[in-house]
């Protein structure tokens, strides 16, 4: 698999290189505390804190744990990362760096690392390996799977009674009456039983519970492995498993389509699918492909997600992920591409909505050197960020007032942490330090470009001039283009006739549309979405 860097074609300046080096040194020298939960390996110990840096490997952390917990060195131990809801475990390779994985966790996951019963936080576990390479769970998991499978077979053969007939069916095709009311009542009844998945033939309906449900841990991964659709309770793992084995058996491409309204859980469902597909291929070990795909998530969210009136982290684009396999069933590579990006959000947002997250990350998380290098201002000083943050309210016919600012911050978010997380994710995906600085320079240029204002020329009304020419040198420096060329691009247009090239000045009404078009088509960060 290759990574194509999505940067621009100009070189970073000396200030950019200095800022990049200082941030890199700050991240590498910083020491973090890893909370590793040994479980049954060390009774009486809830978790063992391990000091680690960004480049500390899993093997080094395990060596420290063996020494602190006084474990048997004759046995083989591995470090497992629990992420997402449900306690899903993924084994780290010896050379993987736990701190880098931890820095990709959401901020609330880093703050709420409480006890074992919290369920929905991210953590590291210490596991013991069996002689055959499998993970030792102490026997309870295997017993649970065996009893569940035996009970299912006995129910199928008639030795045990079928489930109560009053229970809603797991497949809506089994409803005696297919009406909208019957379908909704069945989905409601299953949801009250904490059954968020329901089949309609080969289609899976998912209802977002907005709470922790323990249905994604390793026992479910093994339970749905190589099972026909419909034999077990509906689950997204079943859809992934059927698609994977159909691909291997039929030698044909398979496609899984995820759709839904804003906030319905499409991104989370995509993550579960990728986890399960790579687990089937790698037998529980997180592959490099999976890490790159999931590591690209914070990058895609920063450049493609925004606060809307209904969702604080709404995806404003579609995403196509293609996972390629070898004939043996092993992941070979992946391809991620965006489509239907809402580019108009760059220049205009509705009331109580924001621009893309990355602008606020940059303005809040940039260091002092970066602020000087990128000529960063406060969010309220940019037209592309402040135009819809005040809403007019009418008290009387001739009396208006404006409400307070409402969109620069969102309750519970930490923009500085999100910016550091974005930096690390871009590094994991493959963006070089110079390219990352070029991208941030381009983002700053977009914001300054929105602050340019126009007026009619006093001596020629059919031409325009710039009211605030002091912005031009800043945009020129950020884009690394000549100031004269930038001025010509902003105030004139070139047309071609038969054998002749004409330069025609813009009119005032035309220029506003031209500046928006220039922002949307020429300087939008949408080109950074494609990862091969």
C-alpha positions, -999 to +999 in steps of 0.1 A: +000+000+000+013+035-009+005+068+006+000+098-017+007+130+001-021+155-005+000+186-001+006+216-024+036+221-046+055+249-028+082+245-001+078+255+035+094+286+048+121+288+075+095+299+100+074+269+092+104+245+096+113+261+130+077+258+143+075+222+131+108+213+148+098+229+181+064+211+182+080+178+173+105+181+201+078+191+225+057+160+217+087+136+217+101+149+250+067+149+268+062+119+292+028+103+295+013+078+319-002+046+305-028+029+327-025-008+320-051-031+335-035-066+343-068-082+353-064-118+366-026-117+359-022-095+391-049-100+416-056-069+438-042-045+412-067-025+393-042-008+370-005-003+368+008+031+358+037+031+333+056+062+323+062+063+285+072+087+258+059+090+222+084+065+209+082+039+237+072+006+222+047-020+235+076-044+242+093-019+264+061-012+283+055-049+288+090-054+301+083-026+327+050-043+337+067-077+342+092-061+365+067-041+385+041-068+388+067-095+393+051-117+366+066-150+353+091-143+325+086-178+310+052-167+297+044-145+267+025-113+273+009-088+249-006-054+252-042-050+241-059-017+233-096-013+242-113+014+221-148+023+210-178+013+229-182-023+240-147-032+251-133-043+218-097-055+221-070-051+196-035-066+201-005-043+197+025-056+179+058-054+198+070-024+178+038-004+181+039+028+203+011+029+229+014+066+235+008+074+198-024+052+200-035+069+232-030+104+218-056+096+191-083+089+218-109+116+224-103+141+251-131+128+273-116+093+271-083+106+285-101+124+313-126+097+323-102+068+328-119+055+359-123+019+372-130-014+354-168-009+354-169+023+334-172+003+302-171+030+276-136+045+282-104+036+263-077+016+281-048-008+277-049-044+290-022-069+297-030-103+282-013-137+283-007-156+251-013-194+247+011-217+231-009-217+198-007-179+196-043-173+208-051-150+237-058-166+271-091-155+286-093-180+314-119-203+301-151-182+307-152-170+271-149-205+256-175-218+280-199-190+272-195-196+234-200-234+238-231-231+259-246-205+235-239-226+205-253-258+221-285-240+231-290-226+196-286-261+181-310-276+206-336-250+199-333-256+161-337-294+166-368-290+189-353-302+222-357-268+237-388-245+233-386-216+208-385-181+223-417-166+234-440-157+205-447-123+220-411-112+214-407-090+183-390-109+154-354-102+147-363-101+109-391-077+100-399-100+070-414-124+096-440-099+106-476-111+099-485-076+087-460-054+068-473-020+076-455+012+087-471+010+121-462-027+127-426-021+116-422+009+139-438-009+169-415-039+163-384-017+162-395+002+193-401-030+212-367-044+203-350-011+212-366-012+247-349-046+251-316-030+241-316-048+208-305-020+184-300-043+154-329-057+133-328-074+099-350-068+069-338-097+048-301-090+042-305-053+052-295-043+088-314-015+105-295+002+134-310+025+160-284+047+177-288+041+215-265+070+225-253+049+254-229+021+262-239-014+251-215-043+258-220-061+224-186-055+207-161-073+229-140-103+217-167-130+225-190-114+199-162-113+173-157-150+177-194-157+180-202-143+146-172-158+128-183-178+097-220-179+106-248-175+081-269-143+082-300-147+104-288-177+125-278-155+154-291-123+168-288-094+143-254-076+145-232-055+124-205-081+128-228-106+110-230-083+079-192-079+079-186-116+083-211-126+055-195-101+031-160-113+039-167-150+034-188-144+003-158-125-012-135-155-005-159-182-017-174-165-048-143-146-058-163-115-063-162-080-049-186-072-021-201-038-011-216-026+022-236+007+020-242+027+052-267+055+051-287+075+076-295+109+089-271+132+108-262+117+142-275+083+133-241+066+139-227+061+104-191+068+113-192+045+143-208+017+123-180+021+097-154+018+124-170-014+137-170-029+101-134-021+096-124-036+130-142-068+122-130-071+086-094-067+096-099-090+126-111-117+103-080-112+081-054-107+109-069-130+136-072-102+162-040-083+154-045-048+143-029-044+109-011-014+095-039-008+070-065-007+097-044+017+118-040+040+088-077+039+079-087+046+115-059+071+120-073+090+090-106+094+109-095+125+129-081+141+097-113+135+078-134+148+107-113+179+111-115+189+074-150+175+067-171+178+099-187+208+114-212+219+141-247+221+128-280+230+144-287+193+151-252+178+157-220+192+171-199+168+149-218+164+117-201+149+086-206+173+057-193+148+031-196+112+020-168+087+023-159+057+002-136+031+017-122+003-004-103-025+014-083-048-009-076-084+000-052-111-013-066-145-024-056-159+010-080-134+027-052-111+041-056-073+038-034-060+010-043-023+010-071+003+012-083+034-005-103+062+011-120+089-009-144+117-001-174+129-022-202+154-020-182+178+002-202+208+013-178+234+000-203+263+005-198+260+042-164+276+038-178+310+029-213+309+046-229+292+076-264+293+090-272+307+124-259+285+153-236+266+129-198+267+125-173+264+097-152+232+095-135+221+127-099+225+115-101+263+115-110+264+152-084+237+160-057+258+143-066+291+159-068+276+194-040+251+193-012+268+174+019+278+193+032+313+195+057+306+167+030+292+145+007+321+152+034+345+140+043+324+110+007+319+098-005+355+108-033+340+129-060+363+145-088+356+168-118+337+154-142+367+157-118+387+135-125+365+104-155+371+082-157+334+073-161+325+110-181+354+125-207+363+099-235+341+115-225+342+152-249+371+160-287+368+155-309+398+153-340+398+175-369+423+171-384+439+202-404+466+185-408+478+149-378+500+151-358+484+179-334+455+172-307+440+193-281+413+187-276+382+208-242+371+222-216+351+203-227+315+202-206+294+178-169+299+186-169+272+213-189+241+220-195+228+255-172+200+264-147+204+236-109+210+240-097+226+208-060+225+218-062+188+225-080+183+192-053+202+173-025+180+188-046+149+180-050+161+144-012+167+142-005+131+153-031+116+130-017+135+100+017+121+109+004+086+111-014+088+078+018+100+061+018+138+058+053+151+060+061+180+085+066+205+056+033+194+040+014+198+073+027+233+076+018+241+040-018+229+047-021+251+078-006+280+059-033+275+032-060+274+059-049+307+072-048+321+037-084+311+032-095+330+064-076+361+054-090+359+019-125+362+033-115+395+050-107+412+017-133+440+009-139+458-024-150+492-036-156+509-069-127+529-084-134+566-081-122+574-116-137+543-133-170+529-120-168+497-141-137+486-122-130+477-086-103+482-061-095+466-027-105+486+004-080+470+027-048+464+007-028+456+039-043+420+037-027+413+003+009+409+016-003+385+042-022+363+017+006+366-007+031+353+019+009+325+030+002+313-005+038+321-017+027+339-048+036+374-060+014+402-047+009+416-082-004+382-095-027+379-065-042+414-071-047+406-107-065+373-099-087+391-074-097+420-095-096+409-132-106+380-153-090+367-185-111+357-216-100+341-248-113+351-282-102+341-317-065+346-316-067+372-288-064+372-250-084+399-231-081+410-195-114+424-183-118+440-148-145+426-125-175+447-115-183+450-078-212+425-078-192+400-099-162+403-077-180+390-045-190+359-064-155+355-079-139+357-045-162+330-031-155+308-062-118+313-058-120+302-022-142+272-030-123+259-061-087+269-057-079+271-020-103+246-004-086+219+017-108+192+001-078+179-018-063+165+014-090+138+018-077+113-007-055+086+009-043+056-011 
